[in-house]
Amino acid sequence: MGGIPVHTVLIANTCVNGCVISNIHVACGKFSSVLLIDPTKFKRLEYNDCLVNGGRPLANGAVISFKYVNSFRYDLSVSKVVCD
């Protein structure tokens, strides 16, 4: 991407009880990407709040992955999740 780093993000449901999780929100600062990210996978709602998988359930063992392009690497961390 023209010398701009490409970063890969993996978000996995590793719930030890085998639960399904949903409404996964990630603390993401001013997240942005030169490369368009499928908003059903990862979408910035507002400053420091990004939604994973459109809020839909993520089965136990399932993984959502996407790539973003930015000279800055974001330290993404789960800020809120619902265990179903």
PyMOL Python script that loads the backbone (N, CA, C, O; Angstrom):
from pymol import cmd

cmd.read_pdbstr("""\
ATOM      1  N   MET A   1       0.834  -1.189   0.000  1.00  0.00           N
ATOM      2  CA  MET A   1       0.000   0.000   0.000  1.00  0.00           C
ATOM      3  C   MET A   1       0.876   1.250   0.000  1.00  0.00           C
ATOM      4  O   MET A   1       0.730   2.114   0.864  1.00  0.00           O
ATOM      5  N   GLY A   2       1.748   1.341  -0.928  1.00  0.00           N
ATOM      6  CA  GLY A   2       2.546   2.545  -1.076  1.00  0.00           C
ATOM      7  C   GLY A   2       3.450   2.852   0.101  1.00  0.00           C
ATOM      8  O   GLY A   2       3.703   4.019   0.400  1.00  0.00           O
ATOM      9  N   GLY A   3       3.942   1.822   0.771  1.00  0.00           N
ATOM     10  CA  GLY A   3       4.851   2.024   1.890  1.00  0.00           C
ATOM     11  C   GLY A   3       4.164   2.213   3.228  1.00  0.00           C
ATOM     12  O   GLY A   3       4.838   2.297   4.255  1.00  0.00           O
ATOM     13  N   ILE A   4       2.841   2.281   3.243  1.00  0.00           N
ATOM     14  CA  ILE A   4       2.108   2.398   4.507  1.00  0.00           C
ATOM     15  C   ILE A   4       1.894   0.983   5.041  1.00  0.00           C
ATOM     16  O   ILE A   4       1.468   0.102   4.295  1.00  0.00           O
ATOM     17  N   PRO A   5       2.184   0.754   6.328  1.00  0.00           N
ATOM     18  CA  PRO A   5       2.054  -0.595   6.881  1.00  0.00           C
ATOM     19  C   PRO A   5       0.626  -1.142   6.826  1.00  0.00           C
ATOM     20  O   PRO A   5      -0.350  -0.413   7.000  1.00  0.00           O
ATOM     21  N   VAL A   6       0.542  -2.445   6.578  1.00  0.00           N
ATOM     22  CA  VAL A   6      -0.731  -3.173   6.614  1.00  0.00           C
ATOM     23  C   VAL A   6      -0.742  -3.988   7.904  1.00  0.00           C
ATOM     24  O   VAL A   6       0.185  -4.752   8.172  1.00  0.00           O
ATOM     25  N   HIS A   7      -1.784  -3.822   8.691  1.00  0.00           N
ATOM     26  CA  HIS A   7      -1.916  -4.516   9.972  1.00  0.00           C
ATOM     27  C   HIS A   7      -3.072  -5.506   9.884  1.00  0.00           C
ATOM     28  O   HIS A   7      -4.114  -5.198   9.305  1.00  0.00           O
ATOM     29  N   THR A   8      -2.892  -6.683  10.454  1.00  0.00           N
ATOM     30  CA  THR A   8      -3.941  -7.700  10.494  1.00  0.00           C
ATOM     31  C   THR A   8      -4.478  -7.799  11.910  1.00  0.00           C
ATOM     32  O   THR A   8      -3.713  -7.869  12.872  1.00  0.00           O
ATOM     33  N   VAL A   9      -5.802  -7.804  12.032  1.00  0.00           N
ATOM     34  CA  VAL A   9      -6.467  -7.913  13.331  1.00  0.00           C
ATOM     35  C   VAL A   9      -7.266  -9.209  13.355  1.00  0.00           C
ATOM     36  O   VAL A   9      -7.992  -9.522  12.412  1.00  0.00           O
ATOM     37  N   LEU A  10      -7.125  -9.952  14.437  1.00  0.00           N
ATOM     38  CA  LEU A  10      -7.915 -11.155  14.673  1.00  0.00           C
ATOM     39  C   LEU A  10      -8.667 -10.964  15.981  1.00  0.00           C
ATOM     40  O   LEU A  10      -8.066 -10.654  17.009  1.00  0.00           O
ATOM     41  N   ILE A  11      -9.967 -11.146  15.942  1.00  0.00           N
ATOM     42  CA  ILE A  11     -10.789 -11.069  17.145  1.00  0.00           C
ATOM     43  C   ILE A  11     -11.454 -12.429  17.283  1.00  0.00           C
ATOM     44  O   ILE A  11     -12.242 -12.834  16.427  1.00  0.00           O
ATOM     45  N   ALA A  12     -11.131 -13.135  18.371  1.00  0.00           N
ATOM     46  CA  ALA A  12     -11.595 -14.514  18.545  1.00  0.00           C
ATOM     47  C   ALA A  12     -12.435 -14.658  19.803  1.00  0.00           C
ATOM     48  O   ALA A  12     -12.191 -13.996  20.812  1.00  0.00           O
ATOM     49  N   ASN A  13     -13.420 -15.525  19.727  1.00  0.00           N
ATOM     50  CA  ASN A  13     -14.196 -15.889  20.908  1.00  0.00           C
ATOM     51  C   ASN A  13     -13.513 -17.097  21.533  1.00  0.00           C
ATOM     52  O   ASN A  13     -13.611 -18.215  21.027  1.00  0.00           O
ATOM     53  N   THR A  14     -12.825 -16.858  22.632  1.00  0.00           N
ATOM     54  CA  THR A  14     -12.112 -17.925  23.333  1.00  0.00           C
ATOM     55  C   THR A  14     -12.742 -18.196  24.695  1.00  0.00           C
ATOM     56  O   THR A  14     -12.053 -18.608  25.629  1.00  0.00           O
ATOM     57  N   CYS A  15     -14.035 -17.969  24.809  1.00  0.00           N
ATOM     58  CA  CYS A  15     -14.772 -18.181  26.056  1.00  0.00           C
ATOM     59  C   CYS A  15     -14.547 -19.610  26.552  1.00  0.00           C
ATOM     60  O   CYS A  15     -14.828 -20.571  25.835  1.00  0.00           O
ATOM     61  N   VAL A  16     -14.042 -19.747  27.773  1.00  0.00           N
ATOM     62  CA  VAL A  16     -13.718 -21.072  28.308  1.00  0.00           C
ATOM     63  C   VAL A  16     -14.965 -21.897  28.615  1.00  0.00           C
ATOM     64  O   VAL A  16     -14.883 -23.121  28.715  1.00  0.00           O
ATOM     65  N   ASN A  17     -16.121 -21.244  28.766  1.00  0.00           N
ATOM     66  CA  ASN A  17     -17.373 -21.959  29.055  1.00  0.00           C
ATOM     67  C   ASN A  17     -18.114 -22.359  27.786  1.00  0.00           C
ATOM     68  O   ASN A  17     -19.204 -22.926  27.862  1.00  0.00           O
ATOM     69  N   GLY A  18     -17.540 -22.073  26.625  1.00  0.00           N
ATOM     70  CA  GLY A  18     -18.183 -22.419  25.363  1.00  0.00           C
ATOM     71  C   GLY A  18     -19.322 -21.489  24.992  1.00  0.00           C
ATOM     72  O   GLY A  18     -20.173 -21.844  24.177  1.00  0.00           O
ATOM     73  N   CYS A  19     -19.345 -20.303  25.580  1.00  0.00           N
ATOM     74  CA  CYS A  19     -20.458 -19.377  25.355  1.00  0.00           C
ATOM     75  C   CYS A  19     -20.328 -18.636  24.021  1.00  0.00           C
ATOM     76  O   CYS A  19     -19.256 -18.556  23.422  1.00  0.00           O
ATOM     77  N   VAL A  20     -21.445 -18.112  23.597  1.00  0.00           N
ATOM     78  CA  VAL A  20     -21.508 -17.233  22.433  1.00  0.00           C
ATOM     79  C   VAL A  20     -21.428 -15.811  22.965  1.00  0.00           C
ATOM     80  O   VAL A  20     -22.023 -15.509  23.999  1.00  0.00           O
ATOM     81  N   ILE A  21     -20.707 -14.936  22.281  1.00  0.00           N
ATOM     82  CA  ILE A  21     -20.623 -13.536  22.704  1.00  0.00           C
ATOM     83  C   ILE A  21     -21.211 -12.644  21.616  1.00  0.00           C
ATOM     84  O   ILE A  21     -21.205 -12.992  20.435  1.00  0.00           O
ATOM     85  N   SER A  22     -21.714 -11.494  22.035  1.00  0.00           N
ATOM     86  CA  SER A  22     -22.305 -10.557  21.076  1.00  0.00           C
ATOM     87  C   SER A  22     -22.086  -9.132  21.565  1.00  0.00           C
ATOM     88  O   SER A  22     -21.548  -8.907  22.649  1.00  0.00           O
ATOM     89  N   ASN A  23     -22.510  -8.179  20.752  1.00  0.00           N
ATOM     90  CA  ASN A  23     -22.336  -6.754  21.072  1.00  0.00           C
ATOM     91  C   ASN A  23     -20.917  -6.464  21.559  1.00  0.00           C
ATOM     92  O   ASN A  23     -20.716  -5.850  22.607  1.00  0.00           O
ATOM     93  N   ILE A  24     -19.947  -6.916  20.781  1.00  0.00           N
ATOM     94  CA  ILE A  24     -18.534  -6.746  21.128  1.00  0.00           C
ATOM     95  C   ILE A  24     -18.108  -5.336  20.740  1.00  0.00           C
ATOM     96  O   ILE A  24     -18.136  -4.966  19.566  1.00  0.00           O
ATOM     97  N   HIS A  25     -17.716  -4.561  21.739  1.00  0.00           N
ATOM     98  CA  HIS A  25     -17.218  -3.210  21.515  1.00  0.00           C
ATOM     99  C   HIS A  25     -15.731  -3.188  21.845  1.00  0.00           C
ATOM    100  O   HIS A  25     -15.284  -3.825  22.799  1.00  0.00           O
ATOM    101  N   VAL A  26     -14.978  -2.452  21.051  1.00  0.00           N
ATOM    102  CA  VAL A  26     -13.528  -2.369  21.196  1.00  0.00           C
ATOM    103  C   VAL A  26     -13.130  -0.916  21.400  1.00  0.00           C
ATOM    104  O   VAL A  26     -13.595  -0.026  20.688  1.00  0.00           O
ATOM    105  N   ALA A  27     -12.260  -0.682  22.386  1.00  0.00           N
ATOM    106  CA  ALA A  27     -11.660   0.638  22.559  1.00  0.00           C
ATOM    107  C   ALA A  27     -10.670   0.813  21.415  1.00  0.00           C
ATOM    108  O   ALA A  27      -9.705   0.058  21.296  1.00  0.00           O
ATOM    109  N   CYS A  28     -10.919   1.822  20.568  1.00  0.00           N
ATOM    110  CA  CYS A  28     -10.150   1.919  19.322  1.00  0.00           C
ATOM    111  C   CYS A  28      -9.621   3.323  19.032  1.00  0.00           C
ATOM    112  O   CYS A  28      -9.137   3.582  17.930  1.00  0.00           O
ATOM    113  N   GLY A  29      -9.707   4.231  20.007  1.00  0.00           N
ATOM    114  CA  GLY A  29      -9.182   5.578  19.803  1.00  0.00           C
ATOM    115  C   GLY A  29      -9.769   6.247  18.578  1.00  0.00           C
ATOM    116  O   GLY A  29     -10.978   6.205  18.355  1.00  0.00           O
ATOM    117  N   LYS A  30      -8.905   6.866  17.783  1.00  0.00           N
ATOM    118  CA  LYS A  30      -9.321   7.558  16.547  1.00  0.00           C
ATOM    119  C   LYS A  30      -9.127   6.645  15.339  1.00  0.00           C
ATOM    120  O   LYS A  30      -8.663   7.094  14.291  1.00  0.00           O
ATOM    121  N   PHE A  31      -9.474   5.381  15.477  1.00  0.00           N
ATOM    122  CA  PHE A  31      -9.212   4.378  14.451  1.00  0.00           C
ATOM    123  C   PHE A  31      -9.608   4.863  13.058  1.00  0.00           C
ATOM    124  O   PHE A  31     -10.688   5.416  12.852  1.00  0.00           O
ATOM    125  N   SER A  32      -8.702   4.636  12.116  1.00  0.00           N
ATOM    126  CA  SER A  32      -8.978   4.911  10.702  1.00  0.00           C
ATOM    127  C   SER A  32      -8.069   4.020   9.862  1.00  0.00           C
ATOM    128  O   SER A  32      -7.054   3.511  10.336  1.00  0.00           O
ATOM    129  N   SER A  33      -8.459   3.848   8.607  1.00  0.00           N
ATOM    130  CA  SER A  33      -7.692   3.008   7.703  1.00  0.00           C
ATOM    131  C   SER A  33      -7.761   3.574   6.295  1.00  0.00           C
ATOM    132  O   SER A  33      -8.804   4.062   5.858  1.00  0.00           O
ATOM    133  N   VAL A  34      -6.635   3.504   5.587  1.00  0.00           N
ATOM    134  CA  VAL A  34      -6.606   3.880   4.180  1.00  0.00           C
ATOM    135  C   VAL A  34      -7.413   2.858   3.378  1.00  0.00           C
ATOM    136  O   VAL A  34      -8.071   3.207   2.398  1.00  0.00           O
ATOM    137  N   LEU A  35      -7.357   1.597   3.803  1.00  0.00           N
ATOM    138  CA  LEU A  35      -8.074   0.494   3.168  1.00  0.00           C
ATOM    139  C   LEU A  35      -9.478   0.402   3.763  1.00  0.00           C
ATOM    140  O   LEU A  35      -9.638   0.414   4.983  1.00  0.00           O
ATOM    141  N   LEU A  36     -10.487   0.310   2.912  1.00  0.00           N
ATOM    142  CA  LEU A  36     -11.864   0.182   3.380  1.00  0.00           C
ATOM    143  C   LEU A  36     -12.044  -1.151   4.100  1.00  0.00           C
ATOM    144  O   LEU A  36     -11.653  -2.201   3.590  1.00  0.00           O
ATOM    145  N   ILE A  37     -12.641  -1.097   5.294  1.00  0.00           N
ATOM    146  CA  ILE A  37     -12.923  -2.296   6.082  1.00  0.00           C
ATOM    147  C   ILE A  37     -14.416  -2.568   5.995  1.00  0.00           C
ATOM    148  O   ILE A  37     -15.227  -1.650   6.113  1.00  0.00           O
ATOM    149  N   ASP A  38     -14.777  -3.816   5.790  1.00  0.00           N
ATOM    150  CA  ASP A  38     -16.183  -4.213   5.752  1.00  0.00           C
ATOM    151  C   ASP A  38     -16.835  -3.798   7.075  1.00  0.00           C
ATOM    152  O   ASP A  38     -16.462  -4.321   8.126  1.00  0.00           O
ATOM    153  N   PRO A  39     -17.798  -2.874   7.048  1.00  0.00           N
ATOM    154  CA  PRO A  39     -18.394  -2.383   8.296  1.00  0.00           C
ATOM    155  C   PRO A  39     -19.195  -3.438   9.052  1.00  0.00           C
ATOM    156  O   PRO A  39     -19.517  -3.240  10.224  1.00  0.00           O
ATOM    157  N   THR A  40     -19.521  -4.554   8.405  1.00  0.00           N
ATOM    158  CA  THR A  40     -20.190  -5.624   9.146  1.00  0.00           C
ATOM    159  C   THR A  40     -19.195  -6.397  10.005  1.00  0.00           C
ATOM    160  O   THR A  40     -19.592  -7.131  10.910  1.00  0.00           O
ATOM    161  N   LYS A  41     -17.892  -6.234   9.722  1.00  0.00           N
ATOM    162  CA  LYS A  41     -16.853  -6.867  10.534  1.00  0.00           C
ATOM    163  C   LYS A  41     -16.360  -5.936  11.635  1.00  0.00           C
ATOM    164  O   LYS A  41     -16.205  -6.352  12.784  1.00  0.00           O
ATOM    165  N   PHE A  42     -16.113  -4.667  11.281  1.00  0.00           N
ATOM    166  CA  PHE A  42     -15.528  -3.723  12.233  1.00  0.00           C
ATOM    167  C   PHE A  42     -15.906  -2.318  11.810  1.00  0.00           C
ATOM    168  O   PHE A  42     -15.637  -1.907  10.681  1.00  0.00           O
ATOM    169  N   LYS A  43     -16.532  -1.583  12.718  1.00  0.00           N
ATOM    170  CA  LYS A  43     -17.005  -0.240  12.380  1.00  0.00           C
ATOM    171  C   LYS A  43     -16.793   0.701  13.558  1.00  0.00           C
ATOM    172  O   LYS A  43     -17.185   0.410  14.688  1.00  0.00           O
ATOM    173  N   ARG A  44     -16.166   1.830  13.268  1.00  0.00           N
ATOM    174  CA  ARG A  44     -16.006   2.852  14.307  1.00  0.00           C
ATOM    175  C   ARG A  44     -17.327   3.595  14.456  1.00  0.00           C
ATOM    176  O   ARG A  44     -17.829   4.185  13.499  1.00  0.00           O
ATOM    177  N   LEU A  45     -17.885   3.562  15.667  1.00  0.00           N
ATOM    178  CA  LEU A  45     -19.143   4.243  15.948  1.00  0.00           C
ATOM    179  C   LEU A  45     -18.903   5.685  16.373  1.00  0.00           C
ATOM    180  O   LEU A  45     -19.628   6.597  15.976  1.00  0.00           O
ATOM    181  N   GLU A  46     -17.878   5.869  17.184  1.00  0.00           N
ATOM    182  CA  GLU A  46     -17.472   7.195  17.661  1.00  0.00           C
ATOM    183  C   GLU A  46     -16.068   7.054  18.221  1.00  0.00           C
ATOM    184  O   GLU A  46     -15.495   5.965  18.204  1.00  0.00           O
ATOM    185  N   TYR A  47     -15.514   8.151  18.715  1.00  0.00           N
ATOM    186  CA  TYR A  47     -14.167   8.100  19.276  1.00  0.00           C
ATOM    187  C   TYR A  47     -14.091   6.999  20.339  1.00  0.00           C
ATOM    188  O   TYR A  47     -14.899   6.959  21.267  1.00  0.00           O
ATOM    189  N   ASN A  48     -13.123   6.125  20.188  1.00  0.00           N
ATOM    190  CA  ASN A  48     -12.806   5.059  21.135  1.00  0.00           C
ATOM    191  C   ASN A  48     -13.914   4.014  21.303  1.00  0.00           C
ATOM    192  O   ASN A  48     -13.971   3.334  22.328  1.00  0.00           O
ATOM    193  N   ASP A  49     -14.783   3.883  20.314  1.00  0.00           N
ATOM    194  CA  ASP A  49     -15.826   2.854  20.364  1.00  0.00           C
ATOM    195  C   ASP A  49     -16.048   2.271  18.974  1.00  0.00           C
ATOM    196  O   ASP A  49     -16.631   2.913  18.100  1.00  0.00           O
ATOM    197  N   CYS A  50     -15.573   1.041  18.786  1.00  0.00           N
ATOM    198  CA  CYS A  50     -15.764   0.325  17.525  1.00  0.00           C
ATOM    199  C   CYS A  50     -16.579  -0.927  17.795  1.00  0.00           C
ATOM    200  O   CYS A  50     -16.427  -1.566  18.836  1.00  0.00           O
ATOM    201  N   LEU A  51     -17.446  -1.274  16.852  1.00  0.00           N
ATOM    202  CA  LEU A  51     -18.331  -2.428  16.976  1.00  0.00           C
ATOM    203  C   LEU A  51     -17.833  -3.561  16.081  1.00  0.00           C
ATOM    204  O   LEU A  51     -17.498  -3.347  14.916  1.00  0.00           O
ATOM    205  N   VAL A  52     -17.790  -4.758  16.640  1.00  0.00           N
ATOM    206  CA  VAL A  52     -17.321  -5.951  15.932  1.00  0.00           C
ATOM    207  C   VAL A  52     -18.520  -6.772  15.456  1.00  0.00           C
ATOM    208  O   VAL A  52     -19.491  -6.943  16.193  1.00  0.00           O
ATOM    209  N   ASN A  53     -18.451  -7.275  14.234  1.00  0.00           N
ATOM    210  CA  ASN A  53     -19.443  -8.195  13.682  1.00  0.00           C
ATOM    211  C   ASN A  53     -20.857  -7.600  13.679  1.00  0.00           C
ATOM    212  O   ASN A  53     -21.845  -8.330  13.759  1.00  0.00           O
ATOM    213  N   GLY A  54     -20.940  -6.289  13.587  1.00  0.00           N
ATOM    214  CA  GLY A  54     -22.246  -5.637  13.554  1.00  0.00           C
ATOM    215  C   GLY A  54     -23.068  -5.873  14.807  1.00  0.00           C
ATOM    216  O   GLY A  54     -24.287  -5.700  14.789  1.00  0.00           O
ATOM    217  N   GLY A  55     -22.413  -6.267  15.902  1.00  0.00           N
ATOM    218  CA  GLY A  55     -23.108  -6.554  17.152  1.00  0.00           C
ATOM    219  C   GLY A  55     -23.696  -7.957  17.210  1.00  0.00           C
ATOM    220  O   GLY A  55     -24.206  -8.384  18.246  1.00  0.00           O
ATOM    221  N   ARG A  56     -23.622  -8.666  16.095  1.00  0.00           N
ATOM    222  CA  ARG A  56     -24.194 -10.012  16.029  1.00  0.00           C
ATOM    223  C   ARG A  56     -23.354 -11.008  16.845  1.00  0.00           C
ATOM    224  O   ARG A  56     -22.187 -10.752  17.143  1.00  0.00           O
ATOM    225  N   PRO A  57     -23.970 -12.150  17.200  1.00  0.00           N
ATOM    226  CA  PRO A  57     -23.253 -13.161  17.985  1.00  0.00           C
ATOM    227  C   PRO A  57     -22.023 -13.712  17.259  1.00  0.00           C
ATOM    228  O   PRO A  57     -22.001 -13.848  16.036  1.00  0.00           O
ATOM    229  N   LEU A  58     -21.016 -14.020  18.052  1.00  0.00           N
ATOM    230  CA  LEU A  58     -19.794 -14.663  17.565  1.00  0.00           C
ATOM    231  C   LEU A  58     -19.690 -15.994  18.309  1.00  0.00           C
ATOM    232  O   LEU A  58     -19.495 -16.018  19.524  1.00  0.00           O
ATOM    233  N   ALA A  59     -19.820 -17.081  17.586  1.00  0.00           N
ATOM    234  CA  ALA A  59     -19.830 -18.418  18.190  1.00  0.00           C
ATOM    235  C   ALA A  59     -18.503 -18.727  18.868  1.00  0.00           C
ATOM    236  O   ALA A  59     -17.468 -18.149  18.537  1.00  0.00           O
ATOM    237  N   ASN A  60     -18.554 -19.646  19.818  1.00  0.00           N
ATOM    238  CA  ASN A  60     -17.345 -20.077  20.499  1.00  0.00           C
ATOM    239  C   ASN A  60     -16.364 -20.638  19.478  1.00  0.00           C
ATOM    240  O   ASN A  60     -16.732 -21.476  18.654  1.00  0.00           O
ATOM    241  N   GLY A  61     -15.130 -20.185  19.531  1.00  0.00           N
ATOM    242  CA  GLY A  61     -14.090 -20.630  18.606  1.00  0.00           C
ATOM    243  C   GLY A  61     -14.050 -19.861  17.294  1.00  0.00           C
ATOM    244  O   GLY A  61     -13.119 -20.029  16.505  1.00  0.00           O
ATOM    245  N   ALA A  62     -15.051 -19.019  17.051  1.00  0.00           N
ATOM    246  CA  ALA A  62     -15.092 -18.248  15.801  1.00  0.00           C
ATOM    247  C   ALA A  62     -14.105 -17.083  15.852  1.00  0.00           C
ATOM    248  O   ALA A  62     -13.764 -16.581  16.923  1.00  0.00           O
ATOM    249  N   VAL A  63     -13.661 -16.671  14.677  1.00  0.00           N
ATOM    250  CA  VAL A  63     -12.690 -15.581  14.554  1.00  0.00           C
ATOM    251  C   VAL A  63     -13.169 -14.605  13.488  1.00  0.00           C
ATOM    252  O   VAL A  63     -13.603 -15.008  12.409  1.00  0.00           O
ATOM    253  N   ILE A  64     -13.085 -13.325  13.804  1.00  0.00           N
ATOM    254  CA  ILE A  64     -13.306 -12.253  12.830  1.00  0.00           C
ATOM    255  C   ILE A  64     -11.924 -11.695  12.512  1.00  0.00           C
ATOM    256  O   ILE A  64     -11.141 -11.426  13.423  1.00  0.00           O
ATOM    257  N   SER A  65     -11.619 -11.519  11.234  1.00  0.00           N
ATOM    258  CA  SER A  65     -10.321 -10.942  10.881  1.00  0.00           C
ATOM    259  C   SER A  65     -10.502  -9.875   9.813  1.00  0.00           C
ATOM    260  O   SER A  65     -11.406  -9.941   8.980  1.00  0.00           O
ATOM    261  N   PHE A  66      -9.623  -8.901   9.866  1.00  0.00           N
ATOM    262  CA  PHE A  66      -9.603  -7.855   8.854  1.00  0.00           C
ATOM    263  C   PHE A  66      -8.224  -7.221   8.851  1.00  0.00           C
ATOM    264  O   PHE A  66      -7.441  -7.393   9.785  1.00  0.00           O
ATOM    265  N   LYS A  67      -7.944  -6.489   7.792  1.00  0.00           N
ATOM    266  CA  LYS A  67      -6.681  -5.757   7.669  1.00  0.00           C
ATOM    267  C   LYS A  67      -6.986  -4.271   7.615  1.00  0.00           C
ATOM    268  O   LYS A  67      -7.997  -3.850   7.053  1.00  0.00           O
ATOM    269  N   TYR A  68      -6.104  -3.488   8.202  1.00  0.00           N
ATOM    270  CA  TYR A  68      -6.213  -2.041   8.055  1.00  0.00           C
ATOM    271  C   TYR A  68      -4.855  -1.480   7.673  1.00  0.00           C
ATOM    272  O   TYR A  68      -3.813  -2.061   7.979  1.00  0.00           O
ATOM    273  N   VAL A  69      -4.888  -0.348   7.004  1.00  0.00           N
ATOM    274  CA  VAL A  69      -3.673   0.296   6.519  1.00  0.00           C
ATOM    275  C   VAL A  69      -3.566   1.667   7.170  1.00  0.00           C
ATOM    276  O   VAL A  69      -4.420   2.533   6.979  1.00  0.00           O
ATOM    277  N   ASN A  70      -2.499   1.845   7.943  1.00  0.00           N
ATOM    278  CA  ASN A  70      -2.262   3.109   8.627  1.00  0.00           C
ATOM    279  C   ASN A  70      -0.818   3.100   9.101  1.00  0.00           C
ATOM    280  O   ASN A  70      -0.296   2.045   9.460  1.00  0.00           O
ATOM    281  N   SER A  71      -0.175   4.236   9.107  1.00  0.00           N
ATOM    282  CA  SER A  71       1.197   4.292   9.601  1.00  0.00           C
ATOM    283  C   SER A  71       1.235   4.103  11.114  1.00  0.00           C
ATOM    284  O   SER A  71       2.291   3.841  11.688  1.00  0.00           O
ATOM    285  N   PHE A  72       0.081   4.239  11.752  1.00  0.00           N
ATOM    286  CA  PHE A  72      -0.040   4.088  13.197  1.00  0.00           C
ATOM    287  C   PHE A  72      -0.667   2.732  13.516  1.00  0.00           C
ATOM    288  O   PHE A  72      -1.665   2.349  12.906  1.00  0.00           O
ATOM    289  N   ARG A  73      -0.080   2.005  14.476  1.00  0.00           N
ATOM    290  CA  ARG A  73      -0.665   0.737  14.921  1.00  0.00           C
ATOM    291  C   ARG A  73      -1.549   1.023  16.126  1.00  0.00           C
ATOM    292  O   ARG A  73      -1.098   1.591  17.120  1.00  0.00           O
ATOM    293  N   TYR A  74      -2.798   0.628  16.030  1.00  0.00           N
ATOM    294  CA  TYR A  74      -3.745   0.858  17.121  1.00  0.00           C
ATOM    295  C   TYR A  74      -3.702  -0.296  18.113  1.00  0.00           C
ATOM    296  O   TYR A  74      -3.682  -1.463  17.722  1.00  0.00           O
ATOM    297  N   ASP A  75      -3.686   0.039  19.404  1.00  0.00           N
ATOM    298  CA  ASP A  75      -3.796  -0.967  20.457  1.00  0.00           C
ATOM    299  C   ASP A  75      -5.277  -1.153  20.742  1.00  0.00           C
ATOM    300  O   ASP A  75      -5.872  -0.397  21.510  1.00  0.00           O
ATOM    301  N   LEU A  76      -5.863  -2.156  20.125  1.00  0.00           N
ATOM    302  CA  LEU A  76      -7.292  -2.413  20.253  1.00  0.00           C
ATOM    303  C   LEU A  76      -7.531  -3.355  21.426  1.00  0.00           C
ATOM    304  O   LEU A  76      -6.816  -4.343  21.594  1.00  0.00           O
ATOM    305  N   SER A  77      -8.540  -3.045  22.236  1.00  0.00           N
ATOM    306  CA  SER A  77      -8.887  -3.929  23.351  1.00  0.00           C
ATOM    307  C   SER A  77     -10.395  -3.932  23.548  1.00  0.00           C
ATOM    308  O   SER A  77     -11.063  -2.917  23.351  1.00  0.00           O
ATOM    309  N   VAL A  78     -10.918  -5.082  23.938  1.00  0.00           N
ATOM    310  CA  VAL A  78     -12.359  -5.212  24.159  1.00  0.00           C
ATOM    311  C   VAL A  78     -12.754  -4.339  25.345  1.00  0.00           C
ATOM    312  O   VAL A  78     -12.148  -4.411  26.414  1.00  0.00           O
ATOM    313  N   SER A  79     -13.777  -3.516  25.141  1.00  0.00           N
ATOM    314  CA  SER A  79     -14.256  -2.640  26.213  1.00  0.00           C
ATOM    315  C   SER A  79     -15.602  -3.096  26.766  1.00  0.00           C
ATOM    316  O   SER A  79     -15.954  -2.781  27.903  1.00  0.00           O
ATOM    317  N   LYS A  80     -16.358  -3.845  25.946  1.00  0.00           N
ATOM    318  CA  LYS A  80     -17.669  -4.317  26.388  1.00  0.00           C
ATOM    319  C   LYS A  80     -18.059  -5.519  25.543  1.00  0.00           C
ATOM    320  O   LYS A  80     -17.802  -5.561  24.339  1.00  0.00           O
ATOM    321  N   VAL A  81     -18.681  -6.495  26.190  1.00  0.00           N
ATOM    322  CA  VAL A  81     -19.147  -7.690  25.477  1.00  0.00           C
ATOM    323  C   VAL A  81     -20.303  -8.299  26.266  1.00  0.00           C
ATOM    324  O   VAL A  81     -20.349  -8.202  27.492  1.00  0.00           O
ATOM    325  N   VAL A  82     -21.222  -8.920  25.560  1.00  0.00           N
ATOM    326  CA  VAL A  82     -22.335  -9.625  26.198  1.00  0.00           C
ATOM    327  C   VAL A  82     -22.108 -11.117  26.006  1.00  0.00           C
ATOM    328  O   VAL A  82     -21.921 -11.582  24.882  1.00  0.00           O
ATOM    329  N   CYS A  83     -22.126 -11.866  27.106  1.00  0.00           N
ATOM    330  CA  CYS A  83     -21.995 -13.325  27.037  1.00  0.00           C
ATOM    331  C   CYS A  83     -23.389 -13.926  27.019  1.00  0.00           C
ATOM    332  O   CYS A  83     -24.166 -13.752  27.958  1.00  0.00           O
ATOM    333  N   ASP A  84     -23.698 -14.635  25.939  1.00  0.00           N
ATOM    334  CA  ASP A  84     -25.028 -15.251  25.799  1.00  0.00           C
ATOM    335  C   ASP A  84     -25.000 -16.696  26.264  1.00  0.00           C
ATOM    336  O   ASP A  84     -26.024 -17.377  26.222  1.00  0.00           O
TER     337      ASP A  84
END
""", "prot")
cmd.dss("prot")
cmd.show_as("cartoon", "prot")
cmd.util.cbc("prot")
cmd.orient("prot")
